[in-house]
Amino acid sequence: MDRGYGRTKFIISLFLIVITFAAFWQVNRHEFVNYDDNVYILENHHVRAGLTVKGVAWAFTSFYASNWHPLTWLSHMLDCELFGLNPKWHHLTNLIFHLANTVLLFLLLNRMTGALWRSAFVGILFALHPLHVESVAWVAERKDVLSTFFWMLTLWAYIRYVEQPGLGNYIITLLLFMAGLMSKPMLVTLPLILLILDYWPLDRLKQLSSSNTSITPSWFPIFFRLVLEKIPLIVLSAASSAITIFAQQQGNTVMSLEVLPLGMRIANALVSYVTYIWKTIWPVDLAVFYPHPGMHAIGRVAGSGLLLLCIFIIVVYSSRKHPYLAVGWLWYFITLAPVIGVVQVGAQAMADRYTYIPIIGLFIIIAWGIPDILALWRYKKQILIISTGLVISTVTVLTFFQLQNWKNNFTLFKHALRVTDDNYLAHTNLGAVLVGQGKLDDGITHYKKALEIKPDYALANYNIGVVLDRKGDLQQAISHYEKAIRSRPNYVKAHCNLGVARAREKKYDAAISHFSAALDIEPDIAEAHFNIGRCLAITGKNDKAIMHFTEVVRILPKLAQAHYALGIALSRNGRPNQGIRYLENAVKLSPKNIRYQQALERLQK
């Protein structure tokens, strides 16, 4: 019987892999998205360089992109090391993690509950649900699928610890949890989820009370013991939370209460909890970005709050007879809490990717609740088979169409404009796509629409500045760069572009001040070091220019232009022998560049 049961689990696992791959296979034809993929990979020289000693050190010490998730950076570096910048393989890596998460979820639920088919149904919903397209089809959301992989492994190790208590199994649980936190800090709620799972399906309260020798065992000391057991995990969560808050404050991504008052945040949180449930049931009109509406209509907020209160009452009332209701609901509510917007990071009202782990709780309620509802029905089995088939086919079709929206930047942001209102980010990114196609005026039209919605939107102002710069309107370009910096003082690209514009006006001191501002924000920006070096060299300050060109060579050792500039600066500073060495490097790196060869020949005479 055990052999037959094991064979069934293997067949179900294989089935989950096949249907998930079939549903998501087209992701390998997708492009990178110019919305965080550029920040995480395309314009990140640490990641593009692949796995290097410097890169690994940077991954563990950097708060780049307002986060500390070194294992996520390492996974992107490994992709670049193996596959370069071919998006096909980066997307397939995401899909492989999603496949692994699907199978692990099924096996975990089956191991905890013994309910084979209900666990399989949860696995199917997790594998195919359209809300999960964003986490799989967006390369920059590697942190979602990678952190969930460690979430599942942590659960597996914890179950093993429950079955075989011991320090070794507990340490393995701690290490896997730590790896998850280093992939995405959203996992901070896992210790609470373990405590909930102790109630059901692990049933540890009963197990520990039965082993208690007292005549009238109390549940409170047992519960306290279970909480105490989680203290090391809670400490890791607290440390991760502190690091994350610090990183996000460093990146100025946390909205102040002056910009978004607490009342608006709580109102949006209530509405979002309910909206996520609705999108789980009917996942249509999904978008990469949902603009924050400010204050929702009071009726909608009140209705959402009342519905959530009713759900809590039902869950508490039914928890003894149907413990999966409490566990599923608390799983959903608790795991979503870090990203529900009470601490507002970014400008979105909500995001599909935030549901990757939380809606597992809703899937548990569905998978265990529907069979219980149908328990007394005459044709229960037939109804379950037919409804399961309908659910699988529906979510598969919806996922197929949602994946079409993620094919490239144009389809993604065009779709977002179609299904959302006042989406300034989608207008701006669609404008960037059109500009990339050479349709400059069409691009500016979308940028201006974005500014009509959000006049202080830094990215739109910056992008208009770039286009006007290309069209030769330097003064208007400068004006828009300055507006972008006023809205976002830490905008590195705007500082760099404004510095270049000032240098073209021969206002070198002003240019250097903007390049220096960029370096204050991100010290390893090769472009800023190079341009400061050029400004200093033009004004005859070769000593200081050499320092900056040396930094460029350190950051980008294969950039021929940097070796050339450093060689020229050294020769002008009376150090021709050192200059020759760098000019030789420039010629080796770019042997077809006649200017480099001529400069080297002149210096060698």
C-alpha positions as CSV (number, residue, x, y, z in Angstrom):
1,M,0.0,0.0,0.0
2,D,2.8,2.4,0.9
3,R,4.5,1.7,-2.5
4,G,1.2,2.4,-4.3
5,Y,0.7,5.6,-2.3
6,G,4.2,6.7,-3.1
7,R,3.7,6.0,-6.8
8,T,0.5,8.1,-6.7
9,K,2.4,11.0,-5.1
10,F,5.1,10.7,-7.8
11,I,2.5,10.7,-10.6
12,I,0.7,13.8,-9.1
13,S,4.1,15.6,-8.7
14,L,4.9,14.8,-12.3
15,F,1.5,16.0,-13.4
16,L,1.9,19.3,-11.6
17,I,5.3,19.8,-13.3
18,V,3.8,19.0,-16.8
19,I,0.7,21.3,-16.5
20,T,2.7,24.1,-14.9
21,F,5.4,24.0,-17.7
22,A,2.7,23.7,-20.3
23,A,0.9,26.8,-18.9
24,F,4.0,28.9,-18.6
25,W,6.2,27.5,-21.4
26,Q,5.8,30.7,-23.6
27,V,7.6,32.7,-20.9
28,N,10.9,31.7,-22.5
29,R,10.0,33.9,-25.5
30,H,9.5,37.0,-23.4
31,E,11.8,40.0,-23.3
32,F,13.3,41.8,-20.3
33,V,10.9,44.4,-18.9
34,N,12.2,47.9,-18.6
35,Y,10.7,48.2,-15.2
36,D,13.2,46.9,-12.6
37,D,14.7,44.4,-15.0
38,N,17.0,47.2,-16.0
39,V,17.8,48.1,-12.4
40,Y,18.4,44.4,-11.3
41,I,20.2,43.2,-14.4
42,L,20.6,45.2,-17.6
43,E,22.1,48.3,-16.1
44,N,23.7,46.7,-13.0
45,H,27.4,46.1,-13.8
46,H,27.8,44.0,-10.6
47,V,25.2,41.5,-11.9
48,R,26.2,41.7,-15.5
49,A,29.8,40.7,-14.6
50,G,28.5,37.3,-13.4
51,L,29.8,35.6,-10.3
52,T,32.9,37.4,-9.1
53,V,34.5,38.0,-5.7
54,K,33.7,41.7,-5.9
55,G,30.2,40.9,-7.0
56,V,29.6,38.5,-4.1
57,A,31.0,41.1,-1.6
58,W,28.7,43.8,-3.1
59,A,25.7,41.5,-2.9
60,F,26.1,41.0,0.9
61,T,27.0,44.7,1.7
62,S,24.8,46.7,-0.7
63,F,21.4,48.2,-0.1
64,Y,21.0,48.7,-3.9
65,A,17.4,49.0,-5.1
66,S,16.4,49.7,-1.5
67,N,16.7,46.1,-0.4
68,W,19.1,43.7,1.2
69,H,18.6,40.4,-0.5
70,P,22.1,39.0,-1.3
71,L,20.9,35.5,-2.4
72,T,18.7,37.1,-5.0
73,W,21.6,39.1,-6.4
74,L,23.7,35.9,-6.5
75,S,21.0,34.1,-8.4
76,H,20.9,36.9,-11.0
77,M,24.7,36.9,-11.2
78,L,24.8,33.1,-11.8
79,D,22.3,33.5,-14.6
80,C,24.5,36.2,-16.2
81,E,27.6,34.0,-15.7
82,L,25.9,31.0,-17.4
83,F,23.6,32.7,-20.0
84,G,24.8,36.3,-20.4
85,L,21.8,38.6,-21.1
86,N,19.7,36.1,-23.0
87,P,16.3,36.7,-21.4
88,K,15.1,33.2,-22.3
89,W,17.2,31.5,-19.7
90,H,16.6,34.1,-17.0
91,H,12.8,33.5,-17.4
92,L,13.3,29.8,-17.4
93,T,15.2,30.0,-14.1
94,N,12.1,31.7,-12.6
95,L,9.9,29.0,-14.0
96,I,12.1,26.3,-12.6
97,F,11.7,27.8,-9.1
98,H,8.0,28.0,-9.6
99,L,7.8,24.4,-10.6
100,A,9.9,23.4,-7.5
101,N,7.6,25.5,-5.2
102,T,4.5,23.9,-6.7
103,V,5.7,20.3,-6.1
104,L,7.1,21.2,-2.6
105,L,3.8,22.8,-1.6
106,F,1.8,19.7,-2.6
107,L,4.2,17.3,-0.8
108,L,4.3,19.5,2.3
109,L,0.5,19.7,2.6
110,N,0.1,16.0,2.0
111,R,2.8,15.2,4.6
112,M,1.1,17.4,7.2
113,T,-2.5,16.4,6.5
114,G,-2.4,13.1,4.7
115,A,-5.1,14.5,2.4
116,L,-3.6,13.6,-1.0
117,W,-6.2,15.0,-3.4
118,R,-6.9,18.2,-1.5
119,S,-3.2,18.9,-1.3
120,A,-2.9,18.2,-5.0
121,F,-5.8,20.7,-5.7
122,V,-3.9,23.4,-3.7
123,G,-0.8,22.6,-5.8
124,I,-2.8,23.0,-9.0
125,L,-4.2,26.3,-8.0
126,F,-0.8,27.5,-6.9
127,A,0.8,26.3,-10.1
128,L,-1.7,27.8,-12.6
129,H,-3.2,30.9,-11.0
130,P,-3.0,34.1,-13.1
131,L,-2.0,36.2,-10.0
132,H,1.3,34.2,-10.1
133,V,2.2,35.3,-13.6
134,E,3.8,38.4,-12.4
135,S,6.2,36.6,-10.1
136,V,7.2,34.1,-12.8
137,A,7.2,36.2,-15.9
138,W,9.0,39.2,-14.4
139,V,12.7,38.4,-14.1
140,A,13.2,41.1,-11.4
141,E,10.7,39.2,-9.2
142,R,13.2,36.3,-8.9
143,K,13.1,37.2,-5.2
144,D,9.5,36.0,-5.0
145,V,10.1,32.5,-6.4
146,L,13.5,32.1,-4.8
147,S,12.3,33.2,-1.3
148,T,9.3,30.9,-1.6
149,F,11.6,28.0,-2.4
150,F,13.4,28.6,0.9
151,W,10.0,29.1,2.6
152,M,8.9,25.6,1.5
153,L,12.3,24.1,2.5
154,T,12.0,25.7,5.9
155,L,8.6,24.2,6.4
156,W,9.9,20.8,5.3
157,A,12.8,21.1,7.8
158,Y,10.4,22.3,10.6
159,I,8.1,19.3,10.0
160,R,11.1,17.0,10.3
161,Y,12.1,18.8,13.5
162,V,8.5,18.2,14.8
163,E,8.7,14.6,13.9
164,Q,12.3,14.2,15.3
165,P,13.0,16.9,17.8
166,G,16.7,17.7,18.0
167,L,19.2,20.6,17.8
168,G,20.4,19.5,14.3
169,N,17.0,19.6,12.7
170,Y,16.3,22.9,14.4
171,I,19.5,24.5,13.2
172,I,18.7,23.3,9.6
173,T,15.3,25.1,10.0
174,L,17.0,28.3,11.1
175,L,19.6,28.2,8.3
176,L,16.9,27.7,5.6
177,F,14.8,30.5,7.1
178,M,17.8,32.7,7.1
179,A,18.4,31.9,3.4
180,G,14.7,32.8,2.7
181,L,15.1,36.2,4.4
182,M,18.2,36.8,2.4
183,S,16.2,36.3,-0.8
184,K,13.2,38.5,0.2
185,P,12.4,39.9,3.6
186,M,8.6,39.3,3.2
187,L,9.3,36.0,4.8
188,V,9.4,37.6,8.2
189,T,5.9,36.3,9.0
190,L,7.0,32.6,8.8
191,P,7.5,32.1,12.5
192,L,3.8,33.0,13.1
193,I,2.8,30.6,10.3
194,L,4.7,27.8,12.0
195,L,2.8,28.6,15.2
196,I,-0.5,28.4,13.3
197,L,0.5,25.1,11.7
198,D,1.2,23.8,15.2
199,Y,-2.5,24.2,15.8
200,W,-3.5,22.6,12.5
201,P,-2.6,20.3,10.8
202,L,0.4,19.4,13.0
203,D,-1.9,19.3,16.1
204,R,1.0,19.9,18.5
205,L,-1.2,21.4,21.2
206,K,-2.9,18.0,21.6
207,Q,0.3,16.0,21.2
208,L,2.2,18.0,23.8
209,S,-0.8,18.1,26.2
210,S,-1.1,14.3,26.0
211,S,2.5,14.0,27.0
212,N,1.9,16.2,30.0
213,T,1.8,14.2,33.2
214,S,-0.5,16.7,35.1
215,I,-4.0,15.6,35.7
216,T,-5.5,18.8,34.2
217,P,-3.1,20.0,31.6
218,S,-3.5,23.7,30.6
219,W,-3.1,24.8,27.0
220,F,-1.4,28.0,28.0
221,P,1.9,26.6,29.2
222,I,2.0,24.4,26.0
223,F,1.3,27.4,23.8
224,F,3.9,29.4,25.7
225,R,6.4,26.6,25.1
226,L,5.6,26.6,21.3
227,V,6.1,30.4,21.2
228,L,9.4,30.1,23.1
229,E,10.5,27.5,20.6
230,K,10.1,30.2,17.8
231,I,12.1,32.9,19.6
232,P,15.3,32.4,17.5
233,L,13.2,32.6,14.3
234,I,11.5,35.7,15.6
235,V,14.9,37.3,16.3
236,L,15.9,36.6,12.7
237,S,12.6,38.2,11.5
238,A,13.2,41.2,13.6
239,A,16.8,41.6,12.4
240,S,15.6,41.3,8.8
241,S,12.8,43.8,9.3
242,A,15.3,46.3,10.8
243,I,17.7,45.9,7.9
244,T,14.9,46.2,5.4
245,I,13.5,49.4,7.0
246,F,17.1,50.9,7.0
247,A,17.6,49.9,3.3
248,Q,14.3,51.4,2.2
249,Q,15.0,54.6,4.2
250,Q,18.4,54.8,2.6
251,G,16.7,54.6,-0.8
252,N,14.0,57.1,0.1
253,T,11.3,54.6,-0.9
254,V,9.2,54.8,2.3
255,M,6.4,57.3,1.9
256,S,6.1,59.8,4.8
257,L,2.9,60.3,6.7
258,E,2.7,63.8,5.3
259,V,2.6,62.4,1.7
260,L,0.2,59.6,2.6
261,P,-1.6,59.9,6.0
262,L,-2.2,56.9,8.2
263,G,-5.9,57.0,7.6
264,M,-5.5,56.6,3.8
265,R,-3.1,53.7,4.4
266,I,-5.5,51.8,6.7
267,A,-8.4,52.4,4.3
268,N,-6.3,51.1,1.3
269,A,-5.2,48.1,3.4
270,L,-8.9,47.1,4.1
271,V,-9.9,47.5,0.5
272,S,-6.8,45.7,-0.7
273,Y,-7.4,42.7,1.5
274,V,-10.8,42.3,0.0
275,T,-9.7,43.1,-3.6
276,Y,-7.0,40.4,-3.4
277,I,-9.7,37.9,-2.4
278,W,-11.8,38.9,-5.3
279,K,-8.9,38.7,-7.7
280,T,-8.2,35.2,-6.4
281,I,-11.7,34.2,-7.2
282,W,-11.9,36.1,-10.5
283,P,-8.4,37.0,-11.7
284,V,-9.1,39.4,-14.6
285,D,-7.9,43.0,-15.4
286,L,-4.5,42.3,-13.7
287,A,-1.9,45.0,-14.2
288,V,1.8,45.4,-13.5
289,F,1.1,48.6,-11.5
290,Y,-2.1,49.7,-9.7
291,P,-1.8,53.5,-8.9
292,H,-2.6,54.4,-5.3
293,P,-5.9,56.2,-5.3
294,G,-5.3,58.2,-2.2
295,M,-8.6,57.9,-0.2
296,H,-11.1,55.3,-1.3
297,A,-14.8,56.0,-1.2
298,I,-15.9,55.8,2.4
299,G,-18.6,53.2,1.5
300,R,-16.1,50.9,-0.1
301,V,-13.8,51.2,2.9
302,A,-16.6,50.6,5.4
303,G,-17.9,47.6,3.3
304,S,-14.4,46.1,3.2
305,G,-13.9,46.5,6.9
306,L,-17.3,45.0,7.7
307,L,-16.7,42.0,5.4
308,L,-13.3,41.3,7.0
309,L,-14.8,41.5,10.4
310,C,-17.5,39.0,9.5
311,I,-14.9,36.6,8.1
312,F,-12.9,36.8,11.4
313,I,-16.1,36.1,13.4
314,I,-17.0,33.1,11.2
315,V,-13.4,31.8,11.4
316,V,-13.3,32.0,15.2
317,Y,-16.7,30.5,15.6
318,S,-15.9,27.6,13.2
319,S,-12.3,27.0,14.3
320,R,-12.9,24.0,16.5
321,K,-15.0,22.0,13.9
322,H,-13.1,23.3,10.8
323,P,-9.6,24.3,11.9
324,Y,-8.5,24.7,8.3
325,L,-10.6,27.9,8.1
326,A,-8.6,29.6,10.8
327,V,-5.3,28.4,9.5
328,G,-6.1,29.3,5.9
329,W,-7.4,32.8,6.8
330,L,-4.6,33.6,9.2
331,W,-2.1,32.4,6.6
332,Y,-3.6,34.8,4.1
333,F,-4.0,37.7,6.5
334,I,-0.7,37.5,8.3
335,T,1.6,36.9,5.3
336,L,0.1,39.8,3.4
337,A,0.5,42.2,6.3
338,P,4.1,43.3,5.5
339,V,3.1,44.5,2.1
340,I,-0.5,45.7,2.7
341,G,0.6,49.3,2.7
342,V,0.4,50.4,6.3
343,V,4.1,51.0,5.9
344,Q,3.9,52.3,2.3
345,V,6.9,51.5,0.2
346,G,6.5,52.7,-3.4
347,A,3.5,54.3,-5.0
348,Q,1.3,51.2,-5.7
349,A,-2.0,50.5,-4.1
350,M,-1.4,46.8,-4.4
351,A,0.5,44.3,-6.5
352,D,-0.2,40.8,-7.9
353,R,3.3,39.6,-6.9
354,Y,2.4,40.2,-3.2
355,T,0.0,37.3,-3.4
356,Y,2.5,34.6,-4.3
357,I,2.6,33.1,-0.8
358,P,-0.5,34.6,0.9
359,I,-3.2,33.1,-1.4
360,I,-2.0,29.6,-0.4
361,G,-4.1,30.3,2.6
362,L,-7.2,30.9,0.5
363,F,-6.4,27.8,-1.6
364,I,-6.4,25.7,1.6
365,I,-9.8,27.1,2.6
366,I,-11.2,26.2,-0.9
367,A,-9.6,22.8,-1.1
368,W,-10.8,21.7,2.4
369,G,-14.0,23.7,2.5
370,I,-15.7,22.7,-0.7
371,P,-15.6,19.0,0.0
372,D,-17.0,19.6,3.5
373,I,-19.8,21.7,2.0
374,L,-20.6,18.9,-0.5
375,A,-20.2,16.1,2.1
376,L,-24.0,15.3,2.2
377,W,-24.6,15.8,-1.5
378,R,-25.6,12.7,-3.4
379,Y,-23.3,13.4,-6.4
380,K,-20.5,14.8,-4.4
381,K,-17.7,13.0,-6.3
382,Q,-19.1,13.9,-9.7
383,I,-19.5,17.5,-8.8
384,L,-15.9,17.7,-7.4
385,I,-14.5,16.1,-10.6
386,I,-16.4,18.4,-12.9
387,S,-15.8,21.6,-10.9
388,T,-12.0,20.7,-10.6
389,G,-11.8,20.3,-14.3
390,L,-13.6,23.7,-14.9
391,V,-11.3,25.4,-12.4
392,I,-8.2,24.0,-14.0
393,S,-9.3,24.9,-17.5
394,T,-10.4,28.4,-16.5
395,V,-7.2,29.4,-14.7
396,T,-5.1,27.9,-17.4
397,V,-6.8,30.0,-20.1
398,L,-6.6,33.1,-18.0
399,T,-3.0,32.5,-17.3
400,F,-2.3,32.0,-21.0
401,F,-3.8,35.4,-21.8
402,Q,-2.1,37.1,-18.9
403,L,1.2,35.8,-20.0
404,Q,0.6,37.4,-23.4
405,N,0.5,40.8,-21.7
406,W,4.0,40.1,-20.4
407,K,5.6,39.4,-23.8
408,N,7.4,42.8,-24.0
409,N,7.3,46.3,-22.7
410,F,4.7,47.5,-25.2
411,T,2.1,44.8,-24.5
412,L,2.7,45.1,-20.7
413,F,2.1,48.8,-20.4
414,K,-0.5,49.0,-23.1
415,H,-2.6,46.4,-21.2
416,A,-2.0,48.3,-17.9
417,L,-3.5,51.4,-19.4
418,R,-6.4,49.5,-20.7
419,V,-7.4,48.0,-17.3
420,T,-6.5,50.8,-14.9
421,D,-7.2,54.5,-14.5
422,D,-4.8,57.4,-14.1
423,N,-1.8,55.1,-14.6
424,Y,1.0,57.6,-14.8
425,L,3.7,54.8,-14.6
426,A,2.2,52.9,-17.5
427,H,2.0,56.1,-19.6
428,T,5.7,56.8,-18.8
429,N,6.9,53.3,-19.6
430,L,4.9,53.1,-22.8
431,G,6.3,56.5,-23.8
432,A,9.8,55.0,-23.3
433,V,8.9,52.1,-25.6
434,L,7.8,54.5,-28.3
435,V,10.9,56.6,-27.9
436,G,13.0,53.5,-28.3
437,Q,11.2,52.8,-31.6
438,G,12.1,56.3,-32.8
439,K,8.6,57.8,-32.2
440,L,9.8,60.7,-30.1
441,D,6.7,62.9,-30.3
442,D,4.4,59.9,-29.5
443,G,6.7,59.2,-26.5
444,I,6.5,62.8,-25.3
445,T,2.7,62.7,-25.6
446,H,2.6,59.8,-23.1
447,Y,5.1,61.5,-20.8
448,K,3.0,64.6,-20.7
449,K,-0.1,62.5,-19.9
450,A,1.8,61.1,-17.0
451,L,2.6,64.6,-15.8
452,E,-1.0,65.6,-16.1
453,I,-1.9,62.8,-13.7
454,K,1.1,63.3,-11.4
455,P,2.9,66.6,-12.0
456,D,5.8,65.8,-9.7
457,Y,6.6,62.4,-11.3
458,A,10.3,62.4,-11.6
459,L,10.7,59.6,-14.2
460,A,8.4,61.4,-16.7
461,N,10.3,64.7,-16.3
462,Y,13.6,62.9,-16.7
463,N,12.4,61.0,-19.8
464,I,11.1,64.2,-21.4
465,G,14.5,65.7,-20.7
466,V,16.3,62.8,-22.5
467,V,14.1,63.2,-25.6
468,L,14.5,67.0,-25.7
469,D,18.2,66.5,-25.3
470,R,18.2,64.2,-28.3
471,K,16.2,66.8,-30.3
472,G,18.7,69.5,-29.5
473,D,16.7,71.5,-27.1
474,L,19.3,71.6,-24.4
475,Q,17.7,74.4,-22.2
476,Q,14.3,72.7,-22.0
477,A,16.1,69.4,-21.3
478,I,17.9,71.0,-18.4
479,S,14.6,72.4,-17.1
480,H,13.1,68.9,-17.0
481,Y,16.2,67.3,-15.4
482,E,16.0,69.9,-12.7
483,K,12.3,69.2,-12.1
484,A,13.1,65.5,-11.8
485,I,15.8,66.2,-9.2
486,R,13.5,68.5,-7.2
487,S,10.9,65.7,-7.0
488,R,13.5,63.1,-6.3
489,P,16.8,64.5,-4.9
490,N,18.5,61.1,-5.0
491,Y,17.8,60.5,-8.8
492,V,21.2,59.4,-9.9
493,K,20.5,59.3,-13.7
494,A,19.0,62.8,-13.6
495,H,22.1,64.1,-11.8
496,C,24.4,62.5,-14.4
497,N,22.4,63.7,-17.4
498,L,22.2,67.2,-15.9
499,G,26.0,67.1,-15.3
500,V,26.6,66.2,-19.0
501,A,24.3,69.0,-20.1
502,R,26.1,71.5,-17.9
503,A,29.4,70.3,-19.3
504,R,28.2,70.9,-22.8
505,E,27.5,74.5,-21.7
506,K,31.1,74.5,-20.5
507,K,29.9,75.1,-16.9
508,Y,32.3,72.5,-15.5
509,D,32.0,73.4,-11.8
510,A,28.2,72.9,-12.0
511,A,28.6,69.7,-14.0
512,I,31.1,68.3,-11.4
513,S,28.7,69.2,-8.6
514,H,25.9,67.0,-10.2
515,F,28.3,64.1,-10.9
516,S,29.5,64.3,-7.3
517,A,25.9,64.3,-6.1
518,A,25.4,61.1,-8.0
519,L,28.5,59.6,-6.4
520,D,27.3,60.6,-2.9
521,I,24.2,58.4,-3.6
522,E,26.0,55.5,-5.4
523,P,29.8,55.6,-5.0
524,D,30.5,53.1,-7.8
525,I,28.9,54.9,-10.8
526,A,31.6,54.6,-13.5
527,E,29.8,57.2,-15.7
528,A,29.9,59.9,-13.0
529,H,33.6,59.2,-12.2
530,F,34.5,59.3,-15.9
531,N,32.7,62.6,-16.5
532,I,34.2,64.2,-13.5
533,G,37.6,63.1,-14.8
534,R,36.9,64.6,-18.2
535,C,35.8,67.9,-16.7
536,L,38.9,68.0,-14.5
537,A,41.1,67.1,-17.4
538,I,39.6,69.9,-19.6
539,T,40.3,72.4,-16.8
540,G,43.9,71.2,-16.4
541,K,43.4,69.5,-13.1
542,N,45.0,66.2,-14.2
543,D,46.0,65.1,-10.6
544,K,42.3,64.9,-9.6
545,A,41.3,63.6,-13.0
546,I,43.6,60.6,-12.6
547,M,41.9,59.7,-9.4
548,H,38.5,59.5,-11.1
549,F,39.8,57.7,-14.2
550,T,41.5,55.2,-11.9
551,E,38.1,54.5,-10.2
552,V,36.5,53.9,-13.6
553,V,39.2,51.3,-14.5
554,R,38.6,49.7,-11.1
555,I,34.9,49.5,-11.6
556,L,34.9,48.6,-15.3
557,P,38.4,47.1,-16.0
558,K,37.4,46.1,-19.5
559,L,36.3,49.6,-20.6
560,A,38.9,50.6,-23.2
561,Q,37.8,54.3,-23.1
562,A,38.7,54.4,-19.4
563,H,42.2,53.0,-19.9
564,Y,42.7,55.5,-22.8
565,A,41.5,58.5,-20.7
566,L,43.7,57.4,-17.7
567,G,46.7,56.9,-20.0
568,I,46.4,60.4,-21.5
569,A,45.9,62.0,-18.1
570,L,49.0,60.3,-16.7
571,S,51.1,61.3,-19.7
572,R,50.0,65.0,-19.4
573,N,50.9,64.8,-15.7
574,G,54.5,63.9,-16.5
575,R,54.1,60.1,-16.0
576,P,54.5,58.8,-19.6
577,N,55.6,55.3,-18.7
578,Q,52.5,54.7,-16.7
579,G,50.4,56.3,-19.4
580,I,51.9,53.9,-22.0
581,R,50.8,51.0,-20.0
582,Y,47.2,52.1,-19.9
583,L,47.2,53.1,-23.5
584,E,48.5,49.6,-24.3
585,N,45.5,48.2,-22.3
586,A,43.1,50.4,-24.3
587,V,44.6,49.1,-27.6
588,K,44.3,45.5,-26.5
589,L,40.7,46.0,-25.4
590,S,39.8,47.8,-28.6
591,P,42.4,47.0,-31.3
592,K,40.4,48.6,-34.1
593,N,40.3,52.0,-32.5
594,I,42.8,54.1,-34.6
595,R,42.8,57.0,-32.1
596,Y,44.1,54.7,-29.3
597,Q,46.8,53.3,-31.5
598,Q,47.9,56.8,-32.6
599,A,48.0,58.1,-29.1
600,L,50.1,55.1,-28.0
601,E,52.6,55.6,-30.9
602,R,53.0,59.3,-30.1
603,L,53.8,58.5,-26.5
604,Q,56.2,55.8,-27.4
605,K,58.4,58.1,-29.6
